[in-house]
Amino acid sequence: MTSRTPRDSRLRLVRPRRQPLTPAAPRRAARPAPRPPQGTPPPAELARTAREGLAAAVRVARWADATLSPGNHTAARDGKGTLADPTARRAADDLGLTVPQVRADWDTARLAGLVEVHGDSARPGWRLRAWDRDDTAVLRGWVALFDAWSLVHPAPGELQPAAVAEVVEAMPQLLSFLQLMAGPVPTAQLLDLLDQRVTELRTERCEIPFGPRPEPVAPESTPLLPLLDWALHGLASVGALTYADEQATLTPLGNWAVWVKLEQICVAAQSPAGNIEVSAEDMLRGCARLRPNAARAEYRAWLAARDVGNAVIELLDAARGEDALLRGLAFEALRVVGAPAEPEVRRTADEPGLRPYALIWLAEAEGADPEDVHTVLTREEATWLWVDTAAAVADHGEAPLLVRHLESAVQPTVPMLIEEVRAVGHPRTVQVLVALAAAHPDPALAKAVRRAAFQVHTGGA
């Protein structure tokens, strides 16, 4: 005879094994870790060179961090992050620089991600915090500056904007050629290559106008030599190459950065599931059936094809949806992003639905022991996360997985778990309890869980 009182079923306090929620896809051979070109200095040496090149920008950024209290209007009200006049003069006096030097260093710090401008205020970027201890953060900052070389060294006003845009678009091919040559390349050879590439670009976008319209001023008449000269000086100004005696040569940092860009293209091309061009939500759904390593390869390919800031925002938007499985997968993809995702993840810690995921992500990013990372959650947050994960299992997994999920609860008994699950107010509480009741082999416990689900549904005590 079965007792009407729910059994005080003890849960085994063991760490749950991570199991795939759906049948795993066939394992594919992992791509070996790429190696930079022979002769490339080690990352520590590259980072040291980058620190030297950005020392002035770091100095201004740290001055702003130490001197300006939160809430001060650091940036001018022009929406561009320009340093305000009073702040620029104060920095020039404190640092022994001229105002133009301060402005130039401030712009460099902004482009390298050392400071983040929001409206008319600025705050230290994550790279500034990690500058002395994290070589990867330093190299990412330098690559960001490398990508923005045409902003660091604006084109002269006499050059036609359309022609300038064409040259900026053509420069990656010239940089790849410089890396391939692995030595000085005459300007005449680069000019010939630039002419070919610009011609290709003009042919690719050739359009037949519909209806009468004014003829645009064609950039074909603009000489390419002044444009090439400007571009090479711009890349030299960020330390990507040296340009003298009508020859250009990539620096070790520039050579490494071009290799990184080429590797990103290769990674983006290796997406067997075809997820590169889809939205974050569709990409995460496509990765749900993959093993962890294969899923991470898909995340890397998807991320390599887009701006990291936009990718982070898109992943977090997907995490805010109703599908709990996508929420967990979105934060797995954010682990692949790493430190650049920290500011946005930290902001989501104030959202109840994402807070447990964000706190665990931040603890891992700060070096917490993976075995103890869940201790950053309160009991209520851990219970909310348990329900959310159970919802993912109920929607996409199998009944035995849901029963085994009980082992990961922080509560020592099932009655305590039911009580606290009802208290956290997760929107999927009823569905989770119903699914657990249907899956559990213990009739008395299943009946108690089913009763709890009915009481939550009807608002009863």
N, C-alpha and C positions, 0 to 999 in steps of 0.2 A: 504494500500500500504506500502510495506516495504522500509525503507530508505536504500540507498547504503552505508551510513556512519555507521561504527560499533558503536553500542550503548556503552555508557560509563557505562557499567553494574557494579554497586558497589558490591564488595564482602563483605560478612559479616565477620567481624574481630572477629571470635570466634575460640576457640581452637578445632581442629578436634578430633572427637572420634576415637580411634583406633578400627578398625573393621577387622575381619578376611577376607583375600582375597579370601578364598574358603570356602565351607561349613565345619563347624567344626565337628571334630570327637566326638563321644559320650564321655561324661565326665566320667572319672574313679575315683574311690576313691583314695584320696591322701594318700601316705604312711606317717604315723605319724613321726615327727622328732625323730630320734634315740637319746637315752640317753646313756651316758657312763656308765660303770659298777658302781654299788653302791660303795661308798667310794672314787671315783675319785675326787681329788681336783678340785675346780673351775678353769676355764681357766686363770684367773688372777694369781692364785697361781702357776699353771703350767708354765706360761710365766715367772714369777719371778725366778723360778728354772732354766729355760732354759737360762735366761739372766745371771744368776750367772755362769752357766757352760760354757757359750760362752764369758764371759767378756774379757778374754785374746785375743781371736780372734777379738772381736769388737775393742779392743784397737789398735791392729795392723792395722786393716782396716781403722779406723779413722785417725791414724797417716799417712797412705798412702794418704788418701783423703785430709788432711790438708797440707801435706808437699810437695807432688809431684805434680807439675803442669801438666796440660793436655799435652800429647805428649811425656812425658818422658818415657823411656823404663823401665818400672817397672818389667816386666817379662823377664826371660831369653829366648833366641831364640831357645827353644827346643820344642815349640808347646804344652807344658804341663802345662803352667802357673806357672812354678817354679820361685821363687823370684830371681832376678838377684843378683850376689854377692855384687856389690857396694851398692845396695839398702838394702840388708840384713844387711851389716855391719853398714850402717848409721842408720837403724832402731834400731839395737842392742845398739848403742851408745846413741841414743836419749831416748830410753825407759828403759835403764838399764837392758837389757836382754842379753843372749848369742845368737849367730847367730843360733844355732840349735833351740832354743826356738822361735825365730822370724820365722824361716822357718816352724816350726810345727804350730804356731798360724796362719800364713799366709795360709797354706794348709787348716786348719780348716775353716778359713773365706771364702776361695774359695768354699769349699764343702757345706758350709751352705748358699751360695748365698749372702754373705755380700760384696764380690767383684766379678766382672765379668771380666774374662780375654779374650782379643781379640788379637790373635797373640802375639806380644811382648809388649803389653800395657795392662793396667788394669784400670777399673773405678769402682766407688762405685755401688753396687747393690741396687735395690729398697728396699730390706730389711734393709740395713744400714740406709737409709733415714727415714724409718718408725720405727726404732728399739725402740725408747723411748716411742712412742705413740700408737703403734699398736700391741696388744698381738697376734693377728692372724699371723702377719708377723713373730714374734719371734717364734711361735710354728711351722710355716711352715719351717723356717730356721733350727730348731732343727730336725724336721722330715727328712729334706734333709740330715742332717749329720747322722742321725740314719740309713738311707738307705745306706749310704756310709761307714758303720763301717769297712768293710774289707779293705778300702783304708786308713782310719785313722790309723788302726793297721795292717799293712801288715803281711802276713804269713812269718815265718822264711824260709830261703832259703833251709833248709834241707827237708821241706815238699813238697811232689810231687804236682805240679800245678793242675793236673787232680783231685786229691783227694781234694785239697783245693776248687776247683770249685764245687765239689759235696757237700761239707759241707756248702758252702755259699748258694747253692740252697736248702739245706735241713733245714736251720735254721728257716725259717718262721714257719714250723710245730712245731719246738721245742719252739719257742716263744709263739705260740698259746697255747701249752700245759702249759707253765709257767703261762700264764694269766688264764687259766682254773683252775689251782691248787691254785691260789691266795695266794701263800706263798712259803716258801723255798722248793726247789726240790733237792734231792740228785744227785750228778754227775752221780752215777751209773745208776739211772733211766733215766737220759737224754742220757747217752751213749747207753743204750739199744734202746731208741727211735730213736737215730741218726742212729744206725746200721740198724734198720728196714727201715728207710726212704731212706738211701743210697742204700740199696738193691733194693727197689722199683724203684728208679731212674735208676739204672743200668738195671733193667729188662725192663723198659719202652723204653729205647733207644737201646735195643739189636738189632743189625743189622747183616745180613748175608753178608759177603764181596763177591764182584763179582770179580773173577779173582785173580791172585796171588798178594799179597801185604805183606809187612813186618808186623809182629805182633806187635801191640802197647804194650807199657809197661803197664800192668794192674795195676790199683790203689788198687786192692783188698788186696794186701799184705801190704798196708800202715796201720799201727795201727790208730784207730780212736780216742783214748784217747788224744794224743798230738793235734790232730786237734780240738777236742771239747774244750780242754783247751785254745787253741789259740782263738777260736771263742768267748768263754765266756769272756775272757780278752778283746777282741776287743769290744764287746758290753758293757762291764763295762767301757771302756775308753771313750765312748760317753755318759755315764750316763743312759743307758737303763736298767741296772741290777747291782746288787751287787753279787760278787763272792768271797766267803771265806769259809773255813772249809768244802770244798768239797760239797758246796751247792750254788745254784743260786736262786736269788729272783728278780723279776721285780721291778724296782723303780716306783713311781707314774707316772713319765714321760714315762717310758717304757711301762707300763700297758696301758696308754692312747694311745700311738702310735700304739701298736698292735691292740687295739680296732678300731682305725681309719683305719688301713689297712683292717681289717675284714669288716668294714662298706663299704669301697670302693668296695670290692668284692661283697657284697650284692647289692649295687647300680648298679654295672655293670651287675648283673644278672637280674635286673628288667627293661627290655626294651621290652615292649609289641610290639613295631613296628619292632623289630629285627634289630636295626641300629648299634649295637656295633661293628661289624666286617667290616663295609663298610667304604668307604672313607668319608672325611668331606663333599664333595659335595653331595654324595648320601644320607648321613645322614640328611643334611639340606633339601634336596628335600623331604625326608620322613617325616620331621617335618612340612612341609609347611601347611598341612591340620589340624594340631593339634591346640588345644587351647593353650594359652600362658603357663599355668601351666604344661600341659602335655608335651609341647615342651621343657620346662626347665628341666623336669625330664629326657627326652631323651638326652639332652645335658650333664647332669650330668653323666648319664650312659656311654655315649660315651667317655667322658673325663676321667672317672675313669678307663677305660680300657687301657689308653695309657699315655706315658710320657707327662707332661703338656707342656714342651717346644716344642716338636714335634707337639702336638695338636694345639697349637697357630699358628705355621707356616702353618700347613695344612688348618686351618680355614681362614687365611689371603690369602692363595693361592686361595681358593674357592671364596673369596670376590673379587679377581681380575678378575674373569671371566666375561662373557657377561651378565649373568642373574642378573638383579638388585634385584630380590627377594632374591636370595642367598646372595647377598651382605648385605642386611639388616639383614637376619637371622644369618649370620656369626658373625656380631657384637653383636647380642643378645646372641649367644653362648659365645662370649668373655666376656660378662657381668657376665656370670656364672663362668668363670675362675677367674675373679677379678684381684687383684694386680699383680700376676705373669705374666699377659699378657701385662703389661704397657710398658716395654722396646720396645717390637716389635710393639705395637700399636703406640707408639710415633714415631718410625721410619717411619711408613706408612703415617704419617701426611704430608710428603713431596711428596706423590704421589697424583696428582690431582684427580684421580678417587676415592680414599679412604679418602682424606683429610676431607671432612665434617663429615663422620662417625667417623673418628679417633678423631677429635676435640671434638665432642659431647661425645664420650666415655671417653675421658680424663677429660673433665669438670665434668662428673658424678662421675668419680673415685676420683676427688679432692673435692667432696662434694657440687657441685653446686646445686641450687634449680632446681628440674625437670621442674618447670614451666618456668624457665628463661634460661634453658640450651642452647636453640637455639641462644641466644644472642652472643655466642662465635663465630658465623659464620658471615662473611661479607655478604652483600646483594648478591654478586655474588655467594658465596659458598652456601647460602641458596637457591638461584634459581637453581643452579646445583643439589642440593639434591632434590628439588621439582621435577625436570625433571626425576631424577633417580627413585624416588619413583613412579612417574606417569608411568614410563616404567614398573615397577613391577606390578602395578595395571592393565595396559593395557594387559600385557602378561598373568596374572594369575587371575585377578579379573573380575568384572562385570561392565557394563557401568555406572550404577548409582554411583558406588564407585569412578569412575574416575571423574564424575561431582562433587561429594562431595569433592574430593581432591582439587578442586579449592579453597575451604575455607581455606586451610592451606598455601596458597601462601602469601609471605610477601608484594606483590604488592597490592595496594588498588583497582585497576581496571583491567579488563581483557586486554584492549589494552596495559597497562603498562607491564602486565605479558608477553604478547606475544612478546613485544619488547625486554624485558630482557632475555626471554628464548632463543630467536634467537641469542642474543649476547654472551651467555655463551659457546656456541659451544659443547653442549653435543652430543655424537654420536647418541643418540636415539631421537633427537629433532623432526625430521620429523615424525617418527612413533607415537610419543606421540601426536603431534598436529593433525595428521590425526585421531587417535583414539578419541581424545577429540572432534573434529568436528563431528564425526559420532555419538557421545554419547550425545552431548548437545542438549537440547530441543529448544533453541532459534535459529531460522533459521538465523537471521542476524549475531549473534555472531559466529555460526558454520561456516558461509560463510567466515567471517574474519579470523578465525583460519585456515580454509582450504587454503585460499589464502596465509597465512603466511607459511604454510607447503610447498606449491608449490614454494614459493620464496626461502625458505631455500634449498629445493631440487635442484633448478636450479641455486642457487648462486645469485639470484637477490636481489635488494635492498628492 
